[in-house]
Amino acid sequence: MIEAELKARVQAPEAVMRQLDQRAPAQIEVYRDTYYDRPDGSLDQADQELRVRTVHGADSTRTVLTFKGAAVDEASGSKPEHETVVADADEAHAILRGLGHAPVIAFEKRCRNYSFEARGRQMLATLLRVPEIDGTFLEVETLVAEGDVPAALADIRVTLEELGIGPDDLTRETYSGAVAAQRKR
């Protein structure tokens, strides 16, 4: 499956949050993400991602191992995504290190997740902040077959417009890149 996704910088986070609260109940979670690469950086060079994410919610904690392939849509950065829940975060990290992968960057995201249907699609909207970088971001995504990416992105754009997010607010900036740049300062 392809994660058709658009990300935007949010100029009026409270207004967007109120609108999302009307669509679905918020699930408040903190993500602790660690990105891995091979020592030669070949995953990054191939536009691929390997991540261990531990999600801390109000009532539970879960860890997810994710691999994202190279972008299939250059404008949005939408990628094939494969993920699975793992029982033990420490063991997942140990396995990746044992296979020769090295942690490249780790950081935290504070998220309000909203799951709802729009335009006949199940969508996930995440309003989030990364403590190390300025601003509030909104991601809206849906999982689709590769041939459905353009139509899914069009539906996401309409949903974003309904939330007051215009084309000039969209960004392909990565959190890992922004955090790395901030840490270099």
Summary of the structure (lengths in Angstrom):
residues: 185
radius of gyration: 16.3
end to end distance: 37.4
largest distance: 46.6
contacts: 535
relative contact order: 0.24
helix: 30%
strand: 45%
